[in-house]
Amino acid sequence: MAAFLCRSVLLKTVDAKNNALLCCAALLLDLSCVIHDFAEHLRATCLKEIFGCCVITNAPDQLDTLSGKFIDNAGDEMSHISDWINPSRDAGRVEYTLSIGGESGSGKTRAALQCAKLIEGRKENDKADKDYLTVYIKLSEEDDQTLSKELIASYFDTKEDKEAAENYITKNGIKGAQSVDDHMRREDTTKEDRNRLRIIRARLCADLVRRKIKEITEYSVFDAKIKFKQVFFVFDEAASCPWIYRSVNQVLGGKLTLSELFGQQNPFAEKIKVVCCSTANEAVFRNMLSTQGAFYPVIMGPCRKVYEELVKGMKQYVAREGLLAELLRNYYFAKLVENRRCGVFAAEVVTNMISYTDLGEYPFILNPTAVSDELLLSDTDKEGAYSIAGFIVSIVAARYKQSNGTKGKSIPEARRLAATSIRDLLSTSDKNLWQSVIVKDGEVAKMGMFSVINAEEKTTVTNEAGETQEKLQKRMHISMSAAQLVMYAMTFGKGTLFTMDTHGGAFESYSGPLFSLFLDGCSSSYYGGERRFTLAQFFERLCKTTLKEFPEIKLNHSTVAPVKFATHQIGFNGKTPDYLGVLGELSKSQEAFVVVNRRGAPYADLIAKSGQILFLIQCKASVNVPKFSAKKEVEKMGFSEGDDQDITSLVDIIFPPQGVLDKEKLQTARKMIDFRKGNLREQLKNCVEELSKENVGKEAGSENGEGGASMASEKKERNVVASGNTTDDLDAALLKGKLTTTLLMRSLGCTIAVPVFICSDVGGEAAKDTLIGKVQGCSVNSFAWNNPAAVLFAEGGLERIVEDEKSSIAPSQKAKRRMRSKRTTKKTKISRERTKNTLRKRRAKR
């Protein structure tokens, strides 16, 4: 058509009446009526019913992923987003940019894409959906916008500003938006230059969005006969492109917001709102507090509801509800599905796996309320369900890591980044946090381990003059969810299938790898083999009890070994010599290690070692109503108000301080001492006396000697029974614990033993405070540890609150009156001086 028209114009016509041209014109007019304008085109081709609006994007594959099965309103966060979209009271914040933060897989992008569906008063049908548009742009660190002199001239109204901006840009060789942003943050940039650069950056941000939309739609003019009622600009991974993040969040006044800039040209919407989604990285950390508050923050926290609601959609859900509940008893599984993306993956695996089970094989599931839980499920069935859940955890975790920044990373590398980030989160001071790997390492940001959000709180303070002042305290909240901790704690098992292990209890098996992850943050190999962390640094912000007397000892390990599971109970029993030998061999390497004790062991649930430090850990899965006695629990591990000389004397014989374990003497002692009987002190003294004889080793080694020892033991037992029980029975658990711990310390080469409680978060803050108080009130002084036990909570993830030192304090009313009075007095003085000067000049003229 275009070629025909050109020939018709250039060549001498043979159609005197121009009938052909008239026909072409008519045809073009008809085509122009058929071709849609920008808005009509989007309504016809880009409708996404699942999001309740039209959607255009530069990341179609990502959009397809986000368009799968999901539970849209899972979590309180959606109500906060709804408040932003539909303001009622805080109308002033409605125009702010919505900033949605959260770890990778927290559902922040999906939440942003649901904004159109949250608009109150709108109809729910295809026709209504066409009145709304979401522009979903996935950003990257490479995104930039070229700057030219012609553009600079169009950005300013006055000649003075145009020339000043052009001179600054030319002088500093600025070529694009990222460079503009860098120069804005330079200390030598003047206030006037910074203001001009802010205008340029805001304009370039609008230009970049126009360019992206043009590339997506192939429309250069965004015209609309019928405007969209509301358009949402959604910037995904906004923090990866800092200059855009700062452009949409920090521009105040001057009609420089993105919605205002789009409203000035090609207004295709009645309203425009901006949403930023981002995981934590340097841009967020450095600017969440320094931003001028022009955003509405929402953080996507842990939420199991997505998983729970999705599995309810399976066939015969009620019949399988009991089995599904058993899966959640696996702590790895329960914590992992709190991440929304993992919840979606897990629901898919569970549905495919369980939907085809033969219900005839599981009659107890059909009526779970008929009889008690113990009768419905045997221990074997419970262990089977636990193992199934562990297997699903392995699948889901692998799939999750393939969907985010962990993809392509080796297990050791992912573990290093996680462990060192956790250590920095816990031990780095507020002032130095900005230099840590959390902020500086781009790989950490890509992995999306952290959530960051800031908050402002108005408080009242009293100054030195006794006046009341209003203080605006700015805080930044950094957190790492339990799901993320599970993801990296799992790397401490071979093949991650240890999540199926049932030798230890469920919570114990969960706590072991978690403690390994905490220890790994102190591995010297991550710090060039030079840095060593003290006990005080290890427990800083991790321990909830107050520990004041720390010995001068450091954790000393290059790496952390995979978690080990004891197949027999570790304690003072027939397997003691074997375990002392095996653990002794483990301790010869430079690796720290954690061993999960066999279920029901009357000793520590976990045994961990780093350098010369022995950690003895009790795992308590529920703190709803603390049902255990802190005193009894630490006594089981041998901790009390002092060491015991009888135990020390016995161990010095069995395992000399600089010698090796005498297994024969240990077996003899075990046979001679019966902790179930009375007169334990007498038994201990008799045992020490017997073992001190020079020939006891030979006698114990010969067949007759062994029988003699056995008869001696039987004789002692008869004497004990004859004398009856004594108050020594109350010390049985304590003395047995002291004996076991002392032997372990000798075998492992440890000089200090530290009691630790790892507890779940069940029960809320009040229950946790009660537990902390009980443990705090039970201080011990044994094995070089003079403190209460350390208390760690394992289920709720980690968090850190950083306060901004630049928080502002508003002057009091009296101070305001004084300031006004001073200003008035100053103005009066200036006025008087001017009057005097005027009179002097007049006199001089006369």
Helices and strands as residue ranges (DSSP letters): H 2-10, H 19-34, H 38-45, E 47-48, G 49-51, E 53-57, H 60-66, H 77-85, G 91-93, E 97-101, H 108-113, G 115-118, H 126-129, E 132-138, H 149-155, H 159-172, H 177-184, H 191-217, E 230-236, G 238-240, H 242-250, H 258-264, E 272-278, H 282-287, E 295-299, H 305-311, H 317-327, H 331-336, H 340-354, G 359-361, H 363-366, H 373-376, H 379-402, H 411-427, G 433-435, H 437-440, H 442-447, E 451-462, E 468-480, H 482-489, G 490-492, G 494-500, H 506-520, G 524-527, H 535-539, E 559-560, E 564-565, H 576-586, E 591-596, E 606-610, E 613-620, H 630-636, H 645-654, H 663-672, H 680-692, H 696-701, H 703-723, G 727-731, H 732-748, E 752-759, H 764-776, E 780-782, E 785-787, E 790-793, E 798-803, E 808-810, H 813-845
